[in-house]
């Protein structure tokens, strides 16, 4: 480390002075320079390039576990501690989530459904259990609201919709998108909170037409819909909170690209054994594997 420091700073300070201050010999330093970097140093330099590429490919969101998974899938034999050390040396780190704030309006007189899911978020196959919710994004023009539908088998966002309001049309748009690109399983379940949009007659009629069973969280219990809450936290950490948003249109484009271009197809999901939702669906897995 001392020889490396001297080599880095020798353009600014005399080698003899630095050797004396660091208590190393000049002959030892020049011998080290002549010998060149060690195998470990060369390997570290190679891995740093791979790590930087993985971190950049994740849009600066991956921490050491997902970067490690990227490297291992590329055939690199390396441990997590080494990846973490090299990331620290390069000043690279993953995004840290902020606290999530719910937007549910459950103060209404409309009928609510029983909680059929009861925090069992692991269906046996695709499109057997969908979870839905709404979040908000601040722009300089005002709020933009985002509704999503997630297939809990693969954690893939199968439908989403955005608007400058929280009326029922918002959540219907996400549902219609999901139905348009997926094939529902028999006796599929739709799970949401008790929000007025989901309890509305219009939305309930749409579920009835699809022959979907309706399930709703208990009042004021965000953990009953934790998977969607987790997605919103990830979205805000990795996209929304990283820059200001002057216009709603700018957010719309960014969210479309994040979900369709990154989250579903590229981003490694810890619940899927560090596969992306699309990769998990194409892998033919018949069960979910929680990553260590």
QUICOR-V186559 format. One line per field, one symbol per residue. phi: phi as a letter, one per 20 degrees, with the letter a starting at -180 (. if undefined). burial: b if it has 24 or more other C-alpha atoms within 12 Angstrom, else e. A space follows every 50 residues. Layout:
phi->???
burial->???
This chain:
phi->.fffffffdffdcffffffffemceffffffffffnffgfffffffffff fffffffemmdfeffffgfffffeneebeffffffffffemdbeedfefe dfcfddebdffdefeeelmeecfebflebdccaccccecfepfcdcdccd effdmefebbbcaebdfggfffffffffffccdffflfdddbeegfffef fffffffffelefeccfffmdfffcfffgfffffgffecfeeafcfcfff fgfffgffffecffdcffdffdmmdfgffffefmfdbecfff
burial->eebeebbeeeeeeebeebbeeeeeeeeebeeeeeeeeeeeeeebeebbeb bbebbeebbbbbbbbbbbbbbeeeeeebeeebbbebbeeeebbbbeeeee ebbbebeeeeebbebbbebebbbebbbbbbbbbbbbbbeeeeebbbbbbb bbbbbbbbbbbbbbebbbbbbbbbbbebbeeeebeeebbbbbbbbbbbbb eebbebbeebebbbbbbbeeebebbbbbbbbbbbbbbbbbbeeebeebee bbebbbebbeebbbbbbbbbbbbbbbbbbbbeeeeeebeeee
